Amino acid sequence: MKLVSWNVNGLRACVTKGFMDVFKEMDADLFCLQETKLQDGQIELDLGPDYEQYWNYALKKGYSGTAVFSRMKPLSVRYGMEEDSEPEGRMITLEFEEFYLVNVYTPNAKRDLSRLPYRLEWEDRFRRYVLQLNELKPVILCGDLNVAHQEIDLKNAKSNLGNSGFTLEERGKMTDLLASGFIDTFRQLYPDRGDVYSWWSYMPKVRERNIGWRIDYVLMSAALSDRLKDADIHCHVAGSDHCPVSLTLA
């Protein structure tokens, strides 16, 4: 089984930059998107008869949003966390026979860290939510988690310490999540592999010089670790300021 996750930073724009070619080439069983920036009816994607489409739109126009395209019909679908509707459209959970899939776009703390308190509270609710799922069956969790966990996960760690996405608080929440029974699939296979990133700013020549951050992840319950075949970051794929990340399970 192959899963792909991609923050497209505006799906309509990404479609004009070759999204459908990437979608067909990657040939995933599950294709998860974040930051679609869409409202219902603003796009129609012809993915063929093999894919079910699930969309979670933000109430605010042109903001956030998630989607999942699945070859496998889920047993159930949930939008947002169980206790609220998540008006920013940040989560979709699909239940399958052997696992739950959670596609998530984690809130950004903002450059001035004004949203850091909300971000940390959201992280606590999110961890409780996935742990509740994990008690029922294993969880595969993917998306833009808006944090570089360790120094190896961004180019300029020292100068970015304390900045949004690399605060001790945000990194600590990721540590807590992993410690509660999840593995970072890429780091599980490539613990020492540096200079591999999934996001680059739009400042001139930043992507060409590979001054990036690894903030897009596929995590999964440790119970699935023996099925892990591959995890990859597709840095060559353009179309967004993020690139796709993928997971292959036996």
SEGUSE-606496 format. One record per residue: residue number from 0; x, y negated, z of N, C-alpha, C in turn; residue in three letters. Coordinates in steps of 0.02 Angstrom, whole numbers, plus 50000, padded with zeros to 5 digits. Atoms other than C-alpha are relative to their C-alpha. Layout:
# residues N
num, n.x, n.y, n.z, ca.x, ca.y, ca.z, c.x, c.y, c.z, residuo
NUM, X, Y, Z, X, Y, Z, X, Y, Z, Ala
...
This chain:
# residues 250
num, n.x, n.y, n.z, ca.x, ca.y, ca.z, c.x, c.y, c.z, residuo
0, 50042, 50059, 50000, 50000, 50000, 50000, 50044, 49938, 50000, Met
1, 49961, 50062, 50005, 50065, 49829, 49952, 49957, 49940, 50020, Lys
2, 50034, 50061, 49978, 50017, 49665, 50036, 50044, 49940, 49981, Leu
3, 49965, 50062, 50015, 50065, 49490, 49977, 49965, 49943, 50036, Val
4, 50027, 50059, 49966, 50042, 49329, 50076, 50034, 49939, 49971, Ser
5, 49971, 50060, 50032, 50065, 49155, 50001, 49961, 49938, 50020, Trp
6, 50029, 50067, 49990, 50033, 48978, 50059, 50007, 49964, 49933, Asn
7, 49999, 50028, 50068, 49985, 48903, 49891, 49997, 49924, 49999, Val
8, 50001, 50073, 49994, 49970, 48723, 49954, 49956, 49968, 49946, Asn
9, 50048, 50025, 50050, 49816, 48690, 49848, 49995, 50049, 49942, Gly
10, 50005, 49947, 50050, 49755, 48835, 49743, 49988, 49974, 49930, Leu
11, 50013, 50026, 50067, 49690, 48730, 49600, 50064, 49976, 49967, Arg
12, 49935, 50022, 50027, 49862, 48651, 49578, 50044, 50060, 49984, Ala
13, 49958, 49941, 50009, 49947, 48820, 49597, 49979, 50039, 49937, Cys
14, 50024, 49966, 50061, 49837, 48894, 49459, 50031, 49969, 49938, Val
15, 49970, 50034, 50059, 49907, 48764, 49338, 50075, 50013, 49996, Thr
16, 49928, 49987, 49998, 50083, 48819, 49389, 50015, 50074, 49997, Lys
17, 49986, 49929, 50013, 50064, 49004, 49349, 49976, 50048, 50052, Gly
18, 50023, 49955, 49947, 49969, 49077, 49497, 49977, 50068, 49972, Phe
19, 50028, 49937, 50025, 49879, 49207, 49391, 50055, 50047, 49975, Met
20, 49944, 49958, 50022, 50042, 49268, 49315, 50033, 50034, 50060, Asp
21, 49970, 49971, 49940, 50115, 49293, 49489, 49953, 50053, 50030, Val
22, 50049, 49953, 49973, 49955, 49378, 49549, 50003, 50066, 49962, Phe
23, 49999, 49939, 50041, 49959, 49503, 49405, 50066, 50037, 50007, Lys
24, 49934, 49968, 49996, 50146, 49534, 49416, 50010, 50035, 50067, Glu
25, 49987, 49970, 49934, 50145, 49569, 49603, 49954, 50060, 50014, Met
26, 50041, 49939, 50000, 50001, 49693, 49584, 49989, 50027, 50070, Asp
27, 50009, 49982, 49930, 49956, 49694, 49768, 49931, 50030, 50013, Ala
28, 50065, 49974, 49978, 49819, 49793, 49853, 49962, 49948, 50042, Asp
29, 50028, 50055, 49960, 49792, 49646, 49971, 50040, 49937, 49985, Leu
30, 49966, 50062, 50017, 49832, 49468, 49918, 49968, 49945, 50043, Phe
31, 50025, 50048, 49950, 49814, 49337, 50056, 50026, 49930, 49985, Cys
32, 49981, 50069, 50013, 49815, 49149, 50031, 49988, 49957, 50060, Leu
33, 50011, 50052, 49951, 49834, 49003, 50149, 50003, 49932, 49965, Gln
34, 50002, 50069, 50025, 49804, 48817, 50121, 49973, 49997, 49929, Glu
35, 50033, 50002, 50066, 49686, 48843, 49975, 49974, 49931, 49983, Thr
36, 50024, 50070, 50010, 49619, 48664, 49998, 49940, 49997, 49953, Lys
37, 50058, 49992, 50044, 49452, 48711, 49920, 49935, 49996, 50039, Leu
38, 50068, 49990, 49975, 49266, 48698, 49948, 49966, 50052, 49956, Gln
39, 50038, 49950, 50038, 49141, 48829, 49891, 49979, 49972, 49933, Asp
40, 50020, 50020, 50068, 49113, 48819, 49703, 50050, 49959, 49963, Gly
41, 49951, 50043, 50034, 49269, 48719, 49662, 50049, 50040, 49956, Gln
42, 49957, 49960, 50044, 49359, 48865, 49578, 49967, 50068, 49990, Ile
43, 50020, 49931, 50014, 49317, 49031, 49496, 50060, 50036, 49973, Glu
44, 49943, 49960, 50021, 49454, 49159, 49483, 49976, 50066, 49972, Leu
45, 50016, 49935, 50030, 49434, 49306, 49365, 50056, 50048, 50016, Asp
46, 49949, 49953, 49978, 49533, 49438, 49458, 49986, 50071, 49975, Leu
47, 50018, 49933, 50024, 49447, 49583, 49371, 49956, 50036, 50049, Gly
48, 50049, 49963, 49959, 49328, 49713, 49440, 50029, 50035, 50060, Pro
49, 49969, 49961, 49946, 49454, 49792, 49559, 50003, 49963, 50066, Asp
50, 49988, 50041, 49940, 49460, 49648, 49683, 49936, 49971, 50029, Tyr
51, 50050, 50037, 49962, 49338, 49591, 49816, 50032, 49934, 50022, Glu
52, 49974, 50066, 49980, 49357, 49405, 49858, 49965, 49975, 50063, Gln
53, 50026, 50027, 49937, 49337, 49330, 50032, 50033, 49932, 50013, Tyr
54, 49977, 50069, 49994, 49351, 49143, 50064, 49977, 49971, 50067, Trp
55, 50018, 50038, 49941, 49354, 49037, 50221, 50020, 49927, 49987, Asn
56, 49989, 50069, 50019, 49335, 48852, 50182, 50000, 49955, 50062, Tyr
57, 50002, 50051, 49948, 49376, 48706, 50297, 49941, 49954, 49989, Ala
58, 50053, 50049, 50007, 49236, 48584, 50332, 50026, 49936, 49968, Leu
59, 49968, 50060, 50029, 49356, 48442, 50288, 50022, 50016, 49929, Lys
60, 49985, 49988, 50070, 49374, 48428, 50099, 50076, 49994, 49987, Lys
61, 49929, 50003, 50020, 49545, 48464, 50023, 50048, 50018, 50055, Gly
62, 49959, 49987, 49941, 49613, 48536, 50184, 49998, 50074, 50018, Tyr
63, 49994, 49933, 49971, 49675, 48703, 50251, 49965, 50053, 49955, Ser
64, 50036, 49949, 50037, 49571, 48856, 50200, 50042, 50063, 49987, Gly
65, 49967, 49935, 50011, 49613, 49041, 50177, 49957, 50043, 49953, Thr
66, 50036, 49952, 50043, 49566, 49182, 50058, 50037, 50066, 50001, Ala
67, 49971, 49933, 50007, 49593, 49369, 50040, 49968, 50033, 49939, Val
68, 50023, 49960, 50057, 49580, 49470, 49879, 50021, 50072, 50012, Phe
69, 49987, 49931, 49978, 49566, 49656, 49914, 49974, 50051, 49950, Ser
70, 50021, 49943, 50041, 49562, 49812, 49808, 49958, 50049, 50041, Arg
71, 50035, 49954, 49955, 49493, 49904, 49960, 49941, 49964, 50031, Met
72, 50059, 50031, 49971, 49318, 49869, 50020, 50004, 50006, 50076, Lys
73, 49994, 49996, 49927, 49326, 49824, 50205, 49936, 50025, 50033, Pro
74, 50057, 49979, 49960, 49213, 49895, 50339, 49962, 49939, 50027, Leu
75, 50031, 50062, 49975, 49182, 49719, 50405, 50047, 49942, 49985, Ser
76, 49962, 50061, 50012, 49238, 49539, 50379, 49981, 49949, 50053, Val
77, 50013, 50052, 49950, 49255, 49402, 50509, 50038, 49937, 49981, Arg
78, 49969, 50064, 50016, 49290, 49218, 50479, 50012, 49961, 50065, Tyr
79, 49982, 50032, 49937, 49382, 49132, 50621, 50007, 50051, 50056, Gly
80, 49996, 49956, 49942, 49409, 49201, 50794, 49931, 50016, 50025, Met
81, 50065, 49975, 49977, 49271, 49291, 50883, 49960, 49948, 50037, Glu
82, 50037, 50045, 49956, 49229, 49152, 51004, 49981, 49934, 49967, Glu
83, 50019, 50061, 50033, 49215, 49010, 50877, 50005, 50008, 49925, Asp
84, 50005, 49994, 50073, 49194, 48973, 50693, 50062, 49973, 49964, Ser
85, 49940, 50028, 50030, 49365, 48889, 50664, 49981, 49955, 49941, Glu
86, 50022, 50044, 50054, 49301, 48739, 50563, 50054, 49981, 49950, Pro
87, 49946, 50015, 50047, 49472, 48720, 50481, 50014, 50058, 49953, Glu
88, 49995, 49945, 50048, 49452, 48886, 50389, 50066, 50037, 50003, Gly
89, 49932, 49976, 49993, 49613, 48956, 50458, 50007, 50076, 50004, Arg
90, 49993, 49928, 49988, 49574, 49141, 50479, 49948, 50041, 49965, Met
91, 50045, 49948, 50025, 49498, 49292, 50394, 50025, 50066, 50027, Ile
92, 49983, 49933, 49976, 49496, 49465, 50473, 49960, 50052, 49962, Thr
93, 50032, 49944, 50035, 49458, 49619, 50369, 50015, 50064, 50039, Leu
94, 49992, 49935, 49966, 49429, 49785, 50456, 49998, 50056, 49948, Glu
95, 49997, 49941, 50042, 49481, 49942, 50364, 50000, 50062, 50046, Phe
96, 50006, 49938, 49960, 49472, 50123, 50419, 50060, 50009, 50047, Glu
97, 49940, 49985, 49961, 49653, 50130, 50481, 50030, 49939, 50034, Glu
98, 49968, 50060, 49971, 49693, 49948, 50526, 49955, 49939, 49990, Phe
99, 50028, 50067, 50011, 49637, 49768, 50541, 50052, 49959, 49961, Tyr
100, 49959, 50050, 50033, 49707, 49636, 50423, 49978, 49931, 50025, Leu
101, 50014, 50068, 49979, 49718, 49460, 50494, 50042, 49953, 49957, Val
102, 49967, 50050, 50041, 49760, 49321, 50370, 49991, 49933, 50035, Asn
103, 50004, 50059, 49958, 49803, 49160, 50462, 50044, 49943, 49974, Val
104, 49962, 50061, 50013, 49859, 48982, 50432, 50003, 49961, 50066, Tyr
105, 49993, 50028, 49933, 49925, 48922, 50601, 50004, 49923, 49997, Thr
106, 49998, 50073, 50000, 49897, 48738, 50644, 50071, 49973, 50008, Pro
107, 49936, 50034, 49996, 50046, 48622, 50622, 49999, 49952, 50060, Asn
108, 49997, 50045, 49942, 50104, 48526, 50776, 50006, 49926, 49980, Ala
109, 49989, 50066, 50029, 50131, 48372, 50663, 50070, 49973, 50016, Lys
110, 49932, 50026, 49994, 50292, 48276, 50641, 50012, 49966, 50068, Arg
111, 49992, 50035, 49936, 50262, 48170, 50797, 49981, 50043, 50060, Asp
112, 50019, 49951, 49949, 50209, 48327, 50895, 49934, 49982, 50035, Leu
113, 50063, 50020, 49969, 50041, 48246, 50930, 49950, 50057, 50005, Ser
114, 50046, 49944, 49998, 49954, 48410, 50895, 50031, 50061, 50034, Arg
115, 49967, 49944, 49967, 50075, 48519, 50994, 49957, 50030, 50056, Leu
116, 50043, 49969, 49948, 49957, 48540, 51145, 49945, 50043, 49970, Pro
117, 50052, 49960, 50032, 49817, 48598, 51030, 50030, 50063, 49970, Tyr
118, 49967, 49943, 50032, 49938, 48711, 50937, 50014, 50055, 50052, Arg
119, 49983, 49951, 49949, 49995, 48796, 51098, 49938, 50034, 50028, Leu
120, 50062, 49970, 49976, 49817, 48821, 51160, 49971, 50047, 49947, Glu
121, 50023, 49957, 50055, 49770, 48892, 50989, 50039, 50066, 49998, Trp
122, 49957, 49940, 50000, 49918, 49013, 50998, 49978, 50049, 50054, Glu
123, 50021, 49956, 49946, 49857, 49080, 51165, 49935, 50036, 49982, Asp
124, 50064, 49969, 50021, 49681, 49110, 51098, 50012, 50051, 49945, Arg
125, 49985, 49956, 50056, 49752, 49188, 50941, 50031, 50066, 50024, Phe
126, 49968, 49939, 49974, 49863, 49309, 51037, 49949, 50045, 50035, Arg
127, 50052, 49959, 49967, 49716, 49364, 51145, 49956, 50034, 49948, Arg
128, 50043, 49972, 50053, 49613, 49390, 50987, 50033, 50061, 49967, Tyr
129, 49968, 49944, 50036, 49740, 49501, 50897, 50013, 50058, 50048, Val
130, 49990, 49946, 49952, 49775, 49599, 51057, 49935, 50038, 50011, Leu
131, 50064, 49965, 49995, 49589, 49637, 51072, 49990, 50046, 49940, Gln
132, 50004, 49957, 50060, 49593, 49703, 50893, 50047, 50059, 50007, Leu
133, 49949, 49948, 49995, 49751, 49801, 50929, 49981, 50056, 50048, Asn
134, 50025, 49947, 49955, 49663, 49895, 51068, 49955, 50049, 49963, Glu
135, 50046, 49958, 50038, 49543, 49964, 50938, 50035, 50039, 49944, Leu
136, 49961, 49967, 50052, 49661, 50001, 50794, 50058, 49953, 49982, Lys
137, 49942, 50042, 50015, 49829, 49936, 50727, 49981, 49939, 49959, Pro
138, 50012, 50064, 50032, 49840, 49759, 50658, 50059, 49983, 49954, Val
139, 49951, 50033, 50044, 49931, 49687, 50508, 49981, 49927, 49997, Ile
140, 50012, 50071, 49992, 49948, 49500, 50529, 50046, 49963, 49952, Leu
141, 49958, 50035, 50049, 50008, 49387, 50389, 49979, 49928, 49993, Cys
142, 50017, 50069, 50015, 50016, 49205, 50343, 50055, 49951, 50015, Gly
143, 49956, 50056, 49983, 50097, 49037, 50369, 49992, 49987, 50074, Asp
144, 50004, 50007, 49927, 50135, 49039, 50555, 50032, 49935, 50024, Leu
145, 49976, 50068, 49985, 50217, 48866, 50548, 50051, 49998, 50056, Asn
146, 49945, 50000, 49952, 50367, 48914, 50654, 50059, 50039, 49972, Val
147, 49939, 49962, 50013, 50546, 48964, 50622, 50021, 50030, 50067, Ala
148, 49994, 49969, 49935, 50571, 49090, 50760, 50070, 49994, 50030, His
149, 49931, 50001, 49976, 50760, 49100, 50775, 50043, 49954, 49957, Gln
150, 49956, 50045, 50037, 50907, 48994, 50718, 50015, 50026, 49930, Glu
151, 49987, 49971, 50065, 50936, 49115, 50575, 49944, 49985, 49950, Ile
152, 50059, 50009, 50042, 50764, 49069, 50508, 49993, 49930, 49969, Asp
153, 50000, 50065, 50035, 50807, 48892, 50451, 50072, 49978, 49989, Leu
154, 49933, 50018, 50021, 50954, 48808, 50369, 50037, 49959, 50051, Lys
155, 49966, 50047, 49955, 50992, 48669, 50492, 49968, 50004, 50069, Asn
156, 50033, 49987, 49936, 50945, 48738, 50662, 50016, 49946, 50051, Ala
157, 49981, 50047, 49947, 51042, 48617, 50772, 49966, 49933, 49991, Lys
158, 50029, 50067, 50011, 50977, 48458, 50691, 49924, 50002, 50003, Ser
159, 50073, 49994, 49998, 50797, 48525, 50690, 49973, 50022, 50067, Asn
160, 50023, 49978, 49934, 50791, 48583, 50871, 49954, 49947, 50031, Leu
161, 50049, 50046, 49972, 50636, 48504, 50948, 49953, 49970, 49950, Gly
162, 50046, 50024, 50052, 50557, 48460, 50782, 49942, 50047, 49992, Asn
163, 50060, 49959, 50013, 50385, 48522, 50732, 50019, 50063, 49962, Ser
164, 49983, 49936, 50030, 50399, 48706, 50689, 50062, 50032, 50029, Gly
165, 49940, 49972, 49969, 50558, 48728, 50789, 50009, 49974, 50072, Phe
166, 49997, 50017, 49929, 50513, 48672, 50964, 50008, 50064, 50041, Thr
167, 49993, 49941, 49956, 50554, 48788, 51108, 49932, 50029, 50017, Leu
168, 50067, 49976, 49983, 50368, 48797, 51147, 49971, 50044, 49945, Glu
169, 50027, 49962, 50056, 50317, 48856, 50973, 50038, 50066, 49991, Glu
170, 49960, 49940, 50006, 50460, 48979, 50963, 49985, 50049, 50056, Arg
171, 50018, 49957, 49943, 50414, 49044, 51135, 49934, 50037, 49989, Gly
172, 50064, 49967, 50015, 50236, 49081, 51077, 50010, 50058, 49951, Lys
173, 49985, 49945, 50047, 50306, 49184, 50933, 50034, 50058, 50037, Met
174, 49967, 49949, 49960, 50418, 49277, 51055, 49948, 50039, 50041, Thr
175, 50052, 49968, 49960, 50267, 49312, 51165, 49958, 50047, 49958, Asp
176, 50041, 49958, 50044, 50167, 49379, 51018, 50037, 50064, 49981, Leu
177, 49961, 49941, 50018, 50306, 49496, 50963, 50008, 50047, 50060, Leu
178, 49990, 49959, 49940, 50334, 49555, 51142, 49937, 50037, 50021, Ala
179, 50063, 49968, 49980, 50151, 49602, 51157, 49982, 50060, 49956, Ser
180, 50011, 49938, 50037, 50169, 49744, 51032, 50002, 49994, 49925, Gly
181, 49997, 50010, 50072, 50206, 49675, 50859, 50072, 49995, 49977, Phe
182, 49933, 50006, 50029, 50356, 49679, 50744, 49998, 49952, 49940, Ile
183, 49989, 50043, 50058, 50420, 49551, 50619, 50029, 50045, 49946, Asp
184, 49980, 49947, 50046, 50430, 49666, 50469, 50064, 49984, 49962, Thr
185, 49938, 50019, 50036, 50565, 49568, 50375, 50061, 50008, 50045, Phe
186, 49943, 49994, 49954, 50678, 49556, 50528, 50011, 50071, 50023, Arg
187, 49991, 49930, 49983, 50646, 49738, 50569, 50047, 50034, 49951, Gln
188, 49958, 49969, 50052, 50728, 49786, 50405, 50065, 49963, 49988, Leu
189, 49941, 50041, 50015, 50851, 49642, 50388, 50015, 49953, 50059, Tyr
190, 49991, 50040, 49939, 50898, 49583, 50563, 50052, 49944, 49994, Pro
191, 49946, 50049, 50004, 51052, 49485, 50508, 50001, 49962, 49934, Asp
192, 50001, 50030, 50067, 51000, 49422, 50337, 49980, 49926, 50005, Arg
193, 50012, 50072, 49997, 51016, 49233, 50330, 49991, 49970, 49931, Gly
194, 50009, 50038, 50063, 50986, 49100, 50197, 49943, 50027, 49958, Asp
195, 50060, 49976, 50034, 50819, 49180, 50152, 49940, 49965, 50031, Val
196, 50051, 50044, 49973, 50677, 49057, 50171, 49936, 50005, 49959, Tyr
197, 50065, 49996, 50035, 50493, 49042, 50124, 49969, 49931, 49989, Ser
198, 50026, 50068, 50010, 50467, 48852, 50131, 50057, 49951, 49994, Trp
199, 49951, 50053, 50012, 50564, 48702, 50068, 49961, 49934, 49994, Trp
200, 50034, 50065, 50006, 50517, 48518, 50084, 50005, 49976, 49927, Ser
201, 50001, 50027, 50068, 50480, 48416, 49928, 50054, 49947, 49989, Tyr
202, 49945, 50047, 50009, 50633, 48305, 49956, 50045, 50023, 49943, Met
203, 49961, 49982, 50060, 50747, 48299, 49803, 50054, 50051, 50014, Pro
204, 49947, 49949, 50002, 50858, 48451, 49771, 50002, 50046, 50062, Lys
205, 49999, 49959, 49939, 50810, 48534, 49937, 49993, 50074, 49982, Val
206, 50009, 49930, 50018, 50746, 48694, 49858, 50059, 50026, 49959, Arg
207, 49942, 49978, 50040, 50888, 48700, 49732, 50060, 50015, 50044, Glu
208, 49944, 49989, 49954, 51011, 48690, 49876, 49982, 50049, 50055, Arg
209, 50024, 49950, 49952, 50909, 48816, 49977, 50004, 49975, 50072, Asn
210, 50006, 50026, 49932, 50885, 48703, 50128, 49928, 50012, 50022, Ile
211, 50068, 49979, 49988, 50733, 48796, 50190, 49987, 50025, 50071, Gly
212, 50024, 49971, 49937, 50635, 48873, 50333, 49964, 50066, 49984, Trp
213, 50042, 49940, 50005, 50563, 49048, 50355, 49944, 49992, 50050, Arg
214, 50058, 50011, 49957, 50390, 49010, 50422, 49940, 50042, 49978, Ile
215, 50053, 49956, 50024, 50286, 49136, 50324, 50020, 50072, 50017, Asp
216, 49983, 49935, 49970, 50276, 49310, 50399, 49948, 50053, 49982, Tyr
217, 50045, 49944, 49993, 50201, 49482, 50393, 50021, 50037, 50064, Val
218, 49989, 49963, 49938, 50190, 49553, 50569, 49953, 50060, 50000, Leu
219, 50045, 49944, 49994, 50114, 49719, 50615, 50010, 50035, 50067, Met
220, 49997, 49961, 49938, 50076, 49829, 50764, 50060, 50048, 49997, Ser
221, 49943, 49954, 49997, 50227, 49928, 50820, 49980, 50072, 49984, Ala
222, 50025, 49932, 50014, 50118, 50083, 50801, 50006, 50018, 49926, Ala
223, 49994, 49988, 50072, 50136, 50063, 50611, 50072, 50002, 49977, Leu
224, 49931, 50010, 50021, 50325, 50047, 50611, 50028, 50058, 49959, Ser
225, 49974, 49943, 50038, 50356, 50223, 50545, 49975, 50000, 49928, Asp
226, 50026, 50004, 50069, 50257, 50176, 50388, 50031, 49943, 49960, Arg
227, 49970, 50057, 50033, 50362, 50023, 50347, 50050, 50022, 49947, Leu
228, 49955, 49983, 50054, 50444, 50044, 50177, 50041, 49941, 49977, Lys
229, 49963, 50059, 50025, 50490, 49867, 50125, 49965, 49937, 50023, Asp
230, 50026, 50067, 49987, 50468, 49684, 50169, 50045, 49952, 49961, Ala
231, 49960, 50042, 50044, 50523, 49546, 50052, 49975, 49928, 50003, Asp
232, 50015, 50072, 50007, 50528, 49357, 50029, 50018, 49982, 49928, Ile
233, 49991, 50007, 50073, 50506, 49310, 49846, 50019, 49927, 49984, His
234, 49977, 50069, 50004, 50609, 49151, 49843, 49999, 49972, 49929, Cys
235, 49998, 50023, 50070, 50613, 49143, 49653, 49932, 49977, 49974, His
236, 50068, 50015, 50024, 50424, 49120, 49638, 49984, 49927, 50015, Val
237, 50018, 50071, 49993, 50377, 48938, 49608, 49924, 49994, 50000, Ala
238, 50072, 50013, 50001, 50205, 48856, 49607, 49975, 49968, 50063, Gly
239, 50018, 50029, 49936, 50203, 48795, 49787, 50064, 49981, 50036, Ser
240, 49940, 50013, 49959, 50321, 48726, 49919, 50017, 50060, 50043, Asp
241, 49987, 49935, 49969, 50307, 48901, 49995, 50009, 50052, 49945, His
242, 49998, 49943, 50046, 50350, 49066, 49911, 49963, 50058, 50033, Cys
243, 50035, 49942, 49971, 50258, 49231, 49933, 50047, 50043, 50042, Pro
244, 49966, 49948, 49961, 50308, 49360, 50063, 49958, 50064, 49991, Val
245, 50036, 49937, 50013, 50263, 49544, 50048, 50020, 50055, 50048, Ser
246, 49991, 49941, 49959, 50248, 49707, 50140, 49979, 50061, 49960, Leu
247, 50019, 49937, 50030, 50248, 49885, 50074, 50000, 50054, 50054, Thr
248, 50008, 49946, 49951, 50183, 50027, 50183, 49992, 50067, 49964, Leu
249, 50012, 49932, 50025, 50188, 50213, 50153, 49927, 50017, 50010, Ala
